[in-house]
Every structure is written in C-alpha cells, then in structure tokens.
Amino acid sequence: MADVVVEKQTTNESQQEQQKTTEIKHSEVGHKSLLQSDALYQYILETSVYPREPEPMKELRDITAKHPWNLMTTSADEGQFLSMLLKLINAKNTMEIGVYTGYSLLATALALPEDGKILAMDINKENYELGLPVIQKAGVAHKIDFREGPALPVLDVMVEDPKNHGSFDFVFVDADKDNYWNYHKRLIDLVKIGGVIGYDNTLWNGSVVAPPDAPMRKYVRYYRDFVLEFNKSIAADPRVEICQLPVGDGVTLCRRIS
Ligand SMILES: C[S@@+](CC[C@H](N)C(=O)[O-])C[C@H]1O[C@@H](n2cnc3c(N)ncnc32)[C@H](O)[C@@H]1O
C-alpha cells in the first residue's frame, strides 16, 4: 500500500503544486515510486518494465486498475524486481502475506519452478478471486495455497511444528504494517538460513522522514510509527543481513544468517 502523499501545510500556491504532483503520481495504477522525478520513473517503466512484463501480469494490472482500492497493488517495477530476485535465489517454497488481487503473487508464481509453492494469506478472498482467473489462465494456480484470514495465527501454528522451521526460501510481507515485527519474530524461524524475507512499504510513502507534526492522512500517521519502529528493530537484528531498497514504496530485504 502506498502513494498517499504527506500533505504539507504551505501556501495555496505550493498546495496547488503538490496537488498537481499527486495527480501525476496517481494517474496510472501501480505508478508508485519515491523517485523525485515522475519522468524518470516513467522512463524506467516504459523502457525496462512494461516491454518485458508477462502478458498475464499486464492483464491482472488492468483488472486491478478498475478496483477502488487499486493503490494497494504492487507496482510493475517491484513485480519485475521480485521475479528477478526469486530466480536469483532459486526460490521454491515461498510465502506471501497480503495478496489483494494477486499482482505480486502472480509475479512469484510465474518465477517459481513448476513444483514451486506459495502459501498465500489474506483476510479478503473476494479481491484474490478477481485476479484468480488470470492466474489460472497463466497455468500457475497449482503452485498457490490460498488461506483466507489473518496471517499471524497461521504462523503461530506453523512455528509450533519444528518440521516447518527453516522450510521457506522466500517470504514477501505486504499486509498489516502494525504487525511487521510480530511477523518477523515468527518468520525468522520459518525461513531457512540463507533465505530471504522481503518487507514492503518500509519507506511508507516518504512519511518516515516527515516531521512529527506534519499533516498526513490518518492511516499514514497511524502506521508510520510502526514502520519507524520496525525499521529500527530490523536494522539492529543480528540474525539477518538487510538491504533497504527504494523500489516501489521501499522494500527491506532480510537475508537470514543465523
Ligand atoms: C497492500 S495489499 C497487498 C498487495 C499485494 N501484495 C499486491 O501485489 O497487490 C495488503 C493486503 O493485506 C491484507 N491484509 C490486511 N491485514 C491482514 C492480515 N492480518 N493478514 C493477512 N492479510 C491481511 C489486505 O486485505 C490487503 O489485501
């Protein structure tokens, strides 16, 4: 989830300027970036991303564009990044927390080998079902085990069984930001040593550097403190190597090292 502009208390003129920027940034679904120039972001999309985007992902992006909550979708460049990463680490057993209509899920399913697996969780099945026909048509639905409901209790059950420890090659976390550290506490046991956890939205539309009294949308402010706390905690966690990437709304990659 991203692309919510941190509103500034400025003059009318600069408010209008900001509104213009907001309009440009929101003009295209999945058009989300912290890059300062929209033109540069558009260049990246048009030169390197859209021409190589698999047809089913484009179709799913188009379907998602018509959905009222489309700002939640993973951007096309982030989808491309995930796809490359999964192939580089030869991921086979994966998990996704936060599916929405399934753009990052489809990117994952297409990147995994034929016998690859994704445990996918979301509290909302209806949105997943919007994208499901595209996933089925792409011939990758057999890799997905979708569970409707909150992810945390599922993780709690999984960590109880030692057989699940170290069993995941990759986990993508893109749901309730107030639970990121709770997810991490469980995922650190479930991902294998050398495996990767990707936490999405860790720059939270740039709000992580906004002054505490800056006006911002309610939910941005609410989750901001959790994101700030998570970023501090993950940077201090000796069990993982981390890499903060300014892709999409910010992705923190964690490679488990102990
Ligand atoms: C930002 S969207 C996910 C976007 C998705 N990765 C994509 O590529 O389109 C966040 C999703 O998390 C789901 N969600 C929120 N709280 C959750 C929870 N406790 N457990 C599982 N999913 C949750 C929401 O229903 C929403 O679909």
The ligand as a MOL file (V3000), in Angstrom:
LIG
                    3D

  0  0  0     0  0            999 V3000
M  V30 BEGIN CTAB
M  V30 COUNTS 27 29 0 0 0
M  V30 BEGIN ATOM
M  V30 1 C -1.0240 -3.8090 0.1210 0
M  V30 2 S -2.1830 -5.0650 -0.0550 0 CHG=1
M  V30 3 C -1.2740 -6.3800 -0.7710 0
M  V30 4 C -0.8680 -6.0740 -2.2050 0
M  V30 5 C -0.4200 -7.2960 -2.9640 0
M  V30 6 N 0.8430 -7.7870 -2.4860 0
M  V30 7 C -0.3710 -6.9750 -4.4460 0
M  V30 8 O 0.6340 -7.2650 -5.0990 0
M  V30 9 O -1.3400 -6.4440 -4.9680 0 CHG=-1
M  V30 10 C -2.4110 -5.5730 1.5950 0
M  V30 11 C -3.3440 -6.7740 1.7660 0
M  V30 12 O -3.1800 -7.2450 3.1000 0
M  V30 13 C -4.3960 -7.7890 3.5260 0
M  V30 14 N -4.3500 -7.8920 4.9800 0
M  V30 15 C -4.5540 -6.9150 5.8950 0
M  V30 16 N -4.4090 -7.4010 7.1360 0
M  V30 17 C -4.0810 -8.7170 7.0060 0
M  V30 18 C -3.7790 -9.7550 7.9270 0
M  V30 19 N -3.8030 -9.5480 9.2410 0
M  V30 20 N -3.4610 -10.9690 7.4380 0
M  V30 21 C -3.4470 -11.2010 6.1090 0
M  V30 22 N -3.7260 -10.2510 5.1900 0
M  V30 23 C -4.0400 -9.0370 5.6290 0
M  V30 24 C -5.4420 -6.8310 2.9520 0
M  V30 25 O -6.6950 -7.4670 2.8460 0
M  V30 26 C -4.8210 -6.4570 1.6190 0
M  V30 27 O -5.3700 -7.2500 0.5820 0
M  V30 END ATOM
M  V30 BEGIN BOND
M  V30 1 1 1 2
M  V30 2 1 2 3
M  V30 3 1 2 10
M  V30 4 1 3 4
M  V30 5 1 4 5
M  V30 6 1 5 6
M  V30 7 1 5 7
M  V30 8 2 7 8
M  V30 9 1 7 9
M  V30 10 1 10 11
M  V30 11 1 11 12
M  V30 12 1 11 26
M  V30 13 1 12 13
M  V30 14 1 13 14
M  V30 15 1 13 24
M  V30 16 1 14 15
M  V30 17 1 14 23
M  V30 18 2 15 16
M  V30 19 1 16 17
M  V30 20 1 17 18
M  V30 21 2 17 23
M  V30 22 1 18 19
M  V30 23 2 18 20
M  V30 24 1 20 21
M  V30 25 2 21 22
M  V30 26 1 22 23
M  V30 27 1 24 25
M  V30 28 1 24 26
M  V30 29 1 26 27
M  V30 END BOND
M  V30 END CTAB
M  END
